[in-house]
Each structure stands twice: as C-alpha cells, then as structure tokens.
C-alpha cells in the first residue's frame, strides 16, 4: 500500500500556520503527520500547493507512485497514532472507503485505483475522491480547520504519540527518554508523573530547568537556565527556549530564550520573541475565548487559548499579546497586541503606528537569521517569502485606518 | 440539448441528415441548421422551430443539387436567443469553414474580443461562432493541427464538427466533455452526438474520448489527440434503435431524472470563483452597490418552481441574511401587494412562459422594483421581460413533471444566495466549503441514481396505497412538498407534504397502516426532532419510508424502508434528497399504469391563468 498525504481546498485557510509549510509538516503532539506516517515504513507521496512543492521536497521525500492500493490521508489530520492505527485497520478489509468530516475527506482507501497527480490539485482532490466507488464510514476523524485547532489537537494526542515513539530513545528515569549526545545539567528537575518526557538528540539543557510531561523537545534545541517547560509543550528541533512555556508548540529554528510566559500558543519557525514577551491564555472573566478570524467570529469553546504566530515574525521586548490573537507571517510587533496582525506588518498600535513591513526588508532579515544558523539563503527561500507576501495581500487590503487580519 | 449529425458517402446527404435530425428531436431544440458542400462552396440553411414537419421535398427545394457530404445540427439556446442567425452552422469570415458545436465555450468573450481586434466579423451572439473564427486564425493547411491549436485555447466543453471547402470530401470532429461518435459504414462515414441518429445506417461506432480529434472521409478515418495519433477500437451498438427515441429510457421523465448530474453541472459550470470564494453570475446586470442595498427578496413562482423558491427563502436567509418571502405568482398578481424599498424580486419559471408568473413580473416591474428571472428557456417571455437573470442551462425538459429543472433552480438559487452572502457576512471559508460542495453535486447525484433499483423495490411494496404523507423539517420541508406534488402529478395518488412537527396539529389523525409516510431525515442539527415525529407515526402503525444520509444509522429502528443519499452541506441536501422522491413517484406511476410523460389534465407549460 502507498500513502498519499494530500492538502485540500481549505488548507490555505489555516492562516498563518500553513502559509509557509505543508499541513502535514505542522508539529504537534511530539511529531508531525509526515513523520508519524513514515514510521509505518510505507511509501509516502504527497500533494501540496504548488508554491510549496520545492521547499517541501527539501526535507520530506516524495516517492513516485508505484502502486494501485492507495490510502489518501488529509494533510490536515492531526498527527495521532490512534487515528492512524484506526484508518490502517480499516484498510485491512481491502474495501474502498471514504471518511468525511465537515465537508472534507479525512481519509480514503482504494484497493485498485488508477491515480495520477496530474489529474488533481488541492482544489479538486476532494471531489475526485468522492467521485470513486466507496463505502462511506461512520467515523468522523478530526481535521485542523482553524489555526487554534493546532493548539487543541496538540494536547489531545500528546501522550499517546509519545508512548508510540519513546522506543527510539534511551530511558534514563521513570517516564524520561533521551536521545544521543544530550547535555543535561544535573540540577534539571524532571516531573513525569502526568506524562512522558522525550528529549531529542543533541539537546542542551542548562541548570535549574523544570520539565513537566507530557513534553517533547526536538533535536539540537537549547533550553537555557531556570526555564520552566510544562505539560503538552512541543519544542521542535533547533530552538532556543527560556522563561515559562505551557501547552504550546514552538516550531523549528525559533527563539524564545528570555523570561516571559508562552501558554496555549503556536509559534511558527524562524520566530524571535524578545525578552519579556508574554501572552495571555485566560480571560479575566474565565469565560470561553472567542476569536475573530478572516471575517468570522468564532467561539473556540476553550477557556485557555493563547496566540498564534506565523513564521518569521518577531516580538519586541516586553510585548504583551492578548488572549486569542493571531499574528501573521513576517510581522514585527511592539507593545500591546490587542488585535490580529496581518502578515508583513509593523504593528505598534499602542504607539499609534501600524504600517506594512516591506518584502525587501523581510528578505534581508531572513538572510541574517539564516547566517546565524549556518544556513545559506537560496532563491527558494526568497521565493517562498515573495509568494506568501502576494498571498496575504488581502489581509493588508482589509485594513482601514489600521491593518488587521 | 443540441444534437449533431454529419455524413460523407455515396447517399444523398440531404435525406440522411434530415432523418438524423428527426431522430435527434427527442433531445429537444429550438432551431436547426444544415450545411452541404456543393462545387467547393458551403451552402447552408437555418430555421427556427420544428423539423418534424419538414419533408424531404422541402429540402430538395432549398438545395437543388444532390450533396454527398454535409453536417446538421439541432440547437438548444444557451448564449443568444433562438433565431436563424444564432442557429448552427457558423462560418469563418471567408465562408470556407463551417462548424456545428454542442457544449459551452466559457472563455468565448475574451476570445471574441481578441478575434475582433484581429479583424474577424461576427454574425451571431453565440459562444460557438468563436470556434469558426479561431479555427480560421489557426489554420495553415492542416485542419487537424488547427483543431489541436484551438483546443488548447478553448475553455469549456465541446462536441465539434467541421466541414470545409478547403478539404472537400473530409469531415473533422473533436470533443471535450460533450459526446461525439464516429459511425463507420460501408463506403460511408458519420459523426454524431447521439448514436440513435445513425443506428439505422450502421452499428459500427467509435466513441471519441475527451481531447480526441477525428478526420473522416467516405472510406477512412484517422484519430488523434493533442499529442499525436491514437488507435481507436470499433465497437458494435447492440441495443434496440426503438429505445433510442428517449435516449434508451422508457419515459422522458426518467431520462430527465437521470440527466441531473449533467444538468447540475451545467448550472454551475464556469460560474465558480475559488479565488474570491464566490460565484460569477454574468446576467444580473446590477451593480455591486445595488445588490448590497437589497434588504428584502420576494420570490414569485408557481408549482414546482414555488417549492424551489421556498428552498431559496431558507438559502437567502441562511447564507445572506436577507429577509425573503415566497409567493404564488397567481396570488401576487391580483393582490394589493407591498413591495418595500430595496426589494429584489425573483421570478422562477422553467419555461419562462408561465402566464401567472409573467403577469406577476409585469406588475412588479410597474411598481419600479428590479426583477431577476430564473428560467431555463433562453429568450423566453419572462427572460425577456426581466432583462436580467440567471439561466439554468438544464437543457430541454419534456416530461410534464418537472425534475431536472427543479434541482437546477435550487442550485441557481444557491449560487445567488452565495453571491449575495459573500457581499455581506458569509465568510471566505464558508464560501469555499459551498463551492466545493456544489462542485461535488454531479457525482453525488450520480451516486444516488445508481441505487434507483431500491426505489423500484419500495414502489413495488407501496404502490397500491391511495394516500401518502411526506414530511421534513427546515430545508427538507419544501422537498416534502415537492415529493408529494410529484406523486400527485403522475400517479394520481393523493399525497400531502408538510413540516414534520405540524403532524401533531391535526394531520396525525389520518395515520393508520394504510397511510405510508415518506420521511426526509438526512443529517441535520434537528434530526432528533424529526425522529420524535416519526416515533409518533410508528406508534400508530404507519409505515415509514426514510430518506437518510449514508452511514447514518439513526433512523434504522424507525424505518420500514430506507434510502440513503450522500453527505453534503445541509443547504445542498435538498438537491439530493429530492431525487429518490422523483424516482419513487415515477415507479409508482408506472406500476399504476399511468401515462408518466403526459399525465391527465396537465400541460408542460401553463400559459393560461
């Protein structure tokens, strides 16, 4: 059987999370969908938006189609070993099926399908699958529909996933698993009473750090002294982390190395959070948090919800981000963030300034950030910024006296 | 739907084409045309109206020569009124290339502008004529190559046949999304959109696939696609020519029910705009701000169209937040009605000739409000009276009981509600979900129709009953009304449609074991409420026929018979849930020995008060 991870017609709506990455590469619950599926040792192919093809290929191999028994998995499925096992179990019956959720196809299996990527794109794949012969399953698997769903599903499947992958690591104490070449200061305090802790290869953890499971720290990340990282936190590879973090996702190459609180939030890649940056994840009223997202007012149903920050964005020192706010890609925020921030925006509303952040500046900053990590900026990286800049033009066009998402 | 017949061989092409066009009559049309090659000149004839009354002697009067190559076409207007100018064939500027075309060219306007700039002069208002001029532009000695070039530029669907004085003795065809079949005879060849048109001459045929091109002479053929030559298999037509009169179906109504995947596709084709998460409706002729100002909608319609209008009320209120009323046109026209400022009137009529609706449109226009027509027949009285609106493109509907026009009406109302909604508070995400769900409809309708045999079985078990109830809630209430109307119209069985919760306000007194109830119970937030209503019927020994959503088991214990439809958004479900009701009515009528296509006391188009 071959697995096809496909983005569908709504993937572009999970802004800013999926603006710069394929949906199956979004980290949460200690893994991402691609890596989780890869553990099954089945050939993986994928369908992503055209502008992301080249950059995705850099890190995620795309096998050529070689079989007719095909399992299609929506790239917006949260990575969950439980869901994956259930879908694979259904495939064992060798009968075509489709599992639909909220007008999207979550999973579909066809034992003998002539399929070619030339025939579909992310807009047409759903209806291509629905046009086949199949049995509709009763199961409705969850799908990431909105950016804050990442925060929700990150918690939902965390411990199950860690239980599944912990075998790749060395068990150093009860519930604590570490990779190779880690540097863990003897004063580090592990609390795995409520969940597993996994620490990847080459991770460095400074003195007096408190780590509470379930928790995942990706390879080559650095946790500075006196940091407190609490349950349901997913720190991806090559991050620098300090201060207090709780129930949050920090994607690769991001820095949040100073004091300040990050809770129930999602932080994209190549983000830098200045010292003292904190976000609120609880309303003073303790009520359910509602957010405004692309013209919709949504009740998230969550009492705890922080912020969502897109790739390449930066926060200045002492930035305070209010509950349930969304900051786009490559935006620079200062002071109080009381509303959503579009991509490519200088947001200093508390000082009366909200302006566009020029693409040329974003490209120059990207080059400098990459150099600090020993990465050479290439045309593909520049083009990605250019494409996102074009794609998010509508966010900036929606603004009146100030820009808003 | 348009039809194509083309011939090259030793027989008199006049009689072959005339016979072929008459065999295409069942598809319905408003005009027809012929073109023959005579002494290296293309000679044509175009007429509006019936071809059945045209005898071979009439053609001999028009064409004094005896041609051996020619092309015929029956037209059902989509772009441009049904008149002789717009009838096919269409020609290039030098009258050397003649084309007939089935389908719709979606990008004809920019192509037409481009060609006009290059000096081409257009005669008609059709999308099809652009093909002739584009072909002229691309032709440089090789017709197949020219066809390949134009196929790369045309967006939309086509079954296309070309005759040219530059290649006497040759005919060419190409297809994409509209059928084209080669008939292989003994010293003669045919091209047709419908095998029924040629089956009396030959049963050896080649079915062209999308993006394939064929060139034929009297004794040879050659097939290719956009990349080069392709080999095609000759197949034998095995079915009886008699059954081809209705495209193989026993009745027009059944044929039209099964045409719904295609008619639904035609209703949205070229109208979806994913980039802006909305739709494009070219014929509204209202500015953005005029549409934004609309505060109320008044829908005027009769019969089945009124039921579509009732679905429309829910759609406009749900998707666009606009207060909407639906009114019988026959009542509206004689009342001292109130039309507040900023009201938009919608007039719905399949034929566009419904007398009551037409009169109501006139009344509304006299009051100075803007009226949009939603019609199937291009150039019909209501379409002309309104001067703005949306066509269904459902193709001709001949069966008196409306089926495919109803689903197309509901779909067009959905398009309009989405359009108005996106101008107001409907989010981009909801817009995208709606577009994708609309695009899925043809396949979902096809999936529903594949299980028609189940309705035949249910009809066998229930056809002897003389009373039926149909119940549904919210979007399914108008479908309950429509299902009951279908049964009444063609089987003469008394049936009543009502909101499920209204049962207990009186109607439940009628329930006993002799009163089957058709329950529309697809997934919805209030399915539990419907289930409670059904439980009340079951308690009184009433038999239940449920229309449910696939993979939903909630009605299992409450139903005597079940029919499942695919899952879609709640507001598009009516388009799928009405299909089993159409089929149930059809099979019951057949079992009761009724004349399905011509039910007693009814006419297709009600042009009297």
Boltz contact constraints between the chains, C-beta under 6 A:
constraints:
  - contact:
      token1: [A, 9]
      token2: [B, 432]
      max_distance: 6.0
  - contact:
      token1: [A, 9]
      token2: [B, 436]
      max_distance: 6.0
  - contact:
      token1: [A, 13]
      token2: [B, 429]
      max_distance: 6.0
  - contact:
      token1: [A, 100]
      token2: [B, 567]
      max_distance: 6.0
  - contact:
      token1: [A, 103]
      token2: [B, 433]
      max_distance: 6.0
  - contact:
      token1: [A, 103]
      token2: [B, 437]
      max_distance: 6.0
  - contact:
      token1: [A, 103]
      token2: [B, 569]
      max_distance: 6.0
  - contact:
      token1: [A, 123]
      token2: [B, 274]
      max_distance: 6.0
  - contact:
      token1: [A, 126]
      token2: [B, 436]
      max_distance: 6.0
  - contact:
      token1: [A, 127]
      token2: [B, 439]
      max_distance: 6.0
  - contact:
      token1: [A, 127]
      token2: [B, 440]
      max_distance: 6.0
  - contact:
      token1: [A, 130]
      token2: [B, 440]
      max_distance: 6.0
  - contact:
      token1: [A, 130]
      token2: [B, 443]
      max_distance: 6.0
  - contact:
      token1: [A, 131]
      token2: [B, 443]
      max_distance: 6.0
  - contact:
      token1: [A, 136]
      token2: [B, 550]
      max_distance: 6.0
  - contact:
      token1: [A, 136]
      token2: [B, 551]
      max_distance: 6.0
  - contact:
      token1: [A, 138]
      token2: [B, 551]
      max_distance: 6.0
  - contact:
      token1: [A, 294]
      token2: [B, 428]
      max_distance: 6.0
  - contact:
      token1: [A, 295]
      token2: [B, 427]
      max_distance: 6.0
  - contact:
      token1: [A, 296]
      token2: [B, 427]
      max_distance: 6.0
